[in-house]
Amino acid sequence: MNGMSDVRLALRSQELEAGQARAMIAPTESRWGMFWRRRHTRKALLDLTSEQLRDVGLSAEQARHEGLKPFWRD
């Protein structure tokens, strides 16, 4: 392994230990693609009915909080 890989592995293990692991961007997905996907899914979250929210285990308040986040925030 080269030095860069060792650094990446060390940082990744620290993230996992701290419980701060974030979803990785798929290699074929650009940053703008990720932003677009977030915007689309958050908008769809705001349109769910109470029954649908119950199915996914969210309250209306949780869905509203997540759905109103700006697309650039994780």
C-alpha positions as CSV (number, residue, x, y, z in Angstrom):
1,M,0.0,0.0,0.0
2,N,1.2,3.5,-0.7
3,G,1.2,6.3,1.9
4,M,-2.0,7.9,0.5
5,S,-4.0,4.7,0.9
6,D,-2.8,4.4,4.5
7,V,-3.9,7.9,5.3
8,R,-7.3,7.3,3.7
9,L,-7.8,4.1,5.6
10,A,-6.8,5.7,8.9
11,L,-9.2,8.6,8.3
12,R,-12.0,6.3,7.3
13,S,-11.6,4.1,10.4
14,Q,-11.7,7.3,12.6
15,E,-15.0,8.3,10.9
16,L,-16.5,4.9,11.6
17,E,-15.4,4.9,15.2
18,A,-16.8,8.3,15.7
19,G,-20.1,7.3,14.2
20,Q,-19.8,10.0,11.5
21,A,-19.6,7.8,8.4
22,R,-21.4,9.4,5.6
23,A,-22.9,7.8,2.5
24,M,-20.2,7.5,-0.2
25,I,-20.9,9.1,-3.6
26,A,-21.2,6.4,-6.2
27,P,-18.1,6.6,-8.5
28,T,-20.4,7.3,-11.5
29,E,-22.3,10.0,-9.7
30,S,-21.1,13.6,-9.8
31,R,-21.4,16.0,-7.0
32,W,-24.2,17.8,-8.9
33,G,-25.9,14.5,-9.4
34,M,-25.8,13.9,-5.6
35,F,-27.2,17.4,-5.0
36,W,-30.0,16.8,-7.6
37,R,-30.9,13.4,-6.0
38,R,-31.0,15.0,-2.5
39,R,-33.3,17.8,-3.8
40,H,-35.6,15.3,-5.5
41,T,-35.8,12.9,-2.6
42,R,-36.3,15.7,0.0
43,K,-39.1,17.2,-2.1
44,A,-40.8,13.7,-2.4
45,L,-40.5,13.3,1.4
46,L,-42.6,16.4,1.9
47,D,-45.4,14.8,-0.3
48,L,-45.7,11.6,1.7
49,T,-49.0,10.9,3.4
50,S,-49.2,10.1,7.1
51,E,-49.6,6.4,6.3
52,Q,-46.5,6.4,4.1
53,L,-44.5,8.2,6.8
54,R,-45.6,5.6,9.3
55,D,-44.5,2.8,6.9
56,V,-41.0,4.3,6.8
57,G,-40.9,5.1,10.5
58,L,-40.9,8.9,10.4
59,S,-43.1,11.4,12.1
60,A,-44.5,14.4,10.1
61,E,-42.1,16.7,12.0
62,Q,-39.1,14.6,11.2
63,A,-40.1,14.4,7.5
64,R,-40.7,18.2,7.4
65,H,-37.3,18.9,9.1
66,E,-35.5,16.6,6.6
67,G,-37.5,17.8,3.6
68,L,-36.8,21.5,4.2
69,K,-33.0,21.1,4.4
70,P,-31.1,22.8,1.6
71,F,-29.9,20.3,-1.1
72,W,-26.3,21.1,-0.3
73,R,-26.6,20.0,3.4
74,D,-26.0,16.4,4.4
